[in-house]
Amino acid sequence: GVDLTEHTLTAKAEARVEKAAQGVFRPYSGKGNLQEEIVKTGAAHPDLTKVVSIGKTVNGQDILALKLTKGAKKSKDGSKPSVLYMSNQHAREWITPEMTRRLMHYYLDNYSTDKRIKKIVDSTELWFVLSANPDGSDYTFKDADARQWRKNLRDVNGDGVISTGDGVDLNRNFAYKWGYDDEGSSPNPTSETYRGASPGSEPETKALDAFEKRIGFTYGINYHSAAELLLYGVGWQVATPTPDDVLYKALAGTPEHSAIPGYHPQVSSELYTTNGEADGHAGNVNGMAMFTPEMSTCQTASDIDPNDAWNAADCASVFTFPDDEKLIEQEFEKNVPFALSVAETAAHPDQPSSSVGLDAPDFTPAPFTTSYSRGADQTVSVVVRKSVRDKELKYRVNGGRTLDMALKAWKGGETYGGKDNLYFDEYRAKVKDGDPGDKVEVWFTGETKSGKKTSSTHFTYTVAQRPSADTLVVAEEGATATQSQAYVDALKANGRKPLVWDVATLGAPDALGVLDHFKTVVHYTGAARPGNATQLQLRAFLNEGGKLIEAGELAGGNVDLGGGTLANDFSQYYLGAYSRT
């Protein structure tokens, strides 16, 4: 879910919404509601389904899951490639259990007539958790004042009443990166993102964690709302690609051709940072790749048909998706192709069955054009499908004979790396003894599981002609550097051998190609705002043990991550500077 902005409606608007509501949305417990429907669905399809409780809520309700596969009751749980469809971690997101409920019936209703559906169901375990937060779900149906409740019903202050200051955000309570910072989750019980007293403190969290461990899921989809996004990858730190992103991108699609029409595919932290969330824990603790679609907002759905009863101005918040069968069904239907593609991928998890026709390449090199190795080895990096055998670096210097080196998996740096690598990983090797002026052609090769030779695209870098130096001055003044000499003189006066890299003319210095060849870097920005591209390279340099001096009038300030989104994460978490005086 996203941050809540509640809109107070007039009495007339409230009346319009109430009159238009069709009663599609239902709470978890009670006659005719979701819990009962799960049980009845299981009873109606005994050969294909099994219903289990995966644990209890804080108020003692069973959290039900439905297993859907051929011979569901006879086959051992987790004996087939398994996929989890989960929803309603956040209580107010009513559209999400409708997504998983309808998907459950879609598989069952089409099993006998659709060969594709039959193949998926026969070969794969599909598990449905319609509400991961049953207590919270019921509470949001209590009255209008409770409609926007997000968390579970933990009575944090123990006064016997659920009010502000109660509840734990179940999507911030998992152990992986729990409490990493107070931006991606909150230690304050009054916050919507209160992470709980300790990692996995909530019974709902414990239940889901144990369930994932018991089944051994390959993939999962964790439905949330509301933002029209398709999220994957790292949530706890901004702008952090991972090896498995190669796979996620193939399944999620591109902004121009998204796997869910109208949703923008992106790395999770591009929305906002999160820690202790379900997806990161699933991937890095329980070995399952998980996506989070943020389903459509009330405003977007209300604007689809100008002739229906719904108006965007009548939305109390982005979460109050119209209670309208036609709009809910349309939202479900556009999500189906992606949901099926994830299920089909489970049988061969590193080879995506993309609904938008994208492949995950065996190799994704990290190219650069300039090396400052000057007589030293040059490290090169590539993301590779882990199942590829005999992974090697190939290179030619000045068009000479081809040389090779075995690739080794990178274990990660001081803060990040070495994670989110279920099916792909980052590998590295070194080009030996680069001489100034050398032009080095680089590519990577291996052999697939089927024995087929495979190779990457090629890239070429030049070993720069440069003097000997131990300190690099990265000048980023927003224009051609004019103040760099002051830094050079100061460094020389202290016995250092400085060299200047001018971002205005050379672009951001590559962490491996350039920065890695210096123990210390001085980055100054004059009166300009620090550049995001440069900061990401400096962050990578620090992550591998480099030392940095940051200077400039706006040092410690925000950088633009794109689209006007400002972030101070680099200065805050890597420089220890929360503010500037």
Secondary structure, DSSP 8 states (H G I E B T S, - for coil): ----------HHHHHHHHHH--S----SSSTTSHHHHHHHHHHH-TTTEEEEEEEE-TTS-EEEEEEESTTTTTS-TTSS-EEEEEE-SSTT-THHHHHHHHHHHHHHHHTTT-HHHHHHHHHSEEEEES-S-HHHHHHHTS-GGGTT--S----TT-SSS--TT----TTS-SSTTTTS-SSSSBS-TTSTTB--SSTT-SHHHHHHHHHHHHHT-SEEEEEEESSSEEEES--SSTT---TTHHHHHHHHB-SSSBSSTT-EEEEGGGT---SS-HHHHHHHTS--EEEEEEE--HHHHHTS-TTSS--GGG-SSTT-----HHHHHHHHHHHHHHHHHHHHHTTSTTS---TT-----SEEE---SEE--TTS-EEEEEEEETT-EEEEEEEEETT---EEEE-EE----SSS-S-S-SSEEEEEEEE----TT-EEEEEEEEE-TTS-EEE---EEEEE------SEEEEE-SSSS-SSHHHHHHHHHHTT--EEEEEHHHH-S--TTTTGGG-SEEEEE-TTS---HHHHHHHHHHHHTT-EEEEESTTTT--EE-STT-EE-HIIIIIS--S---
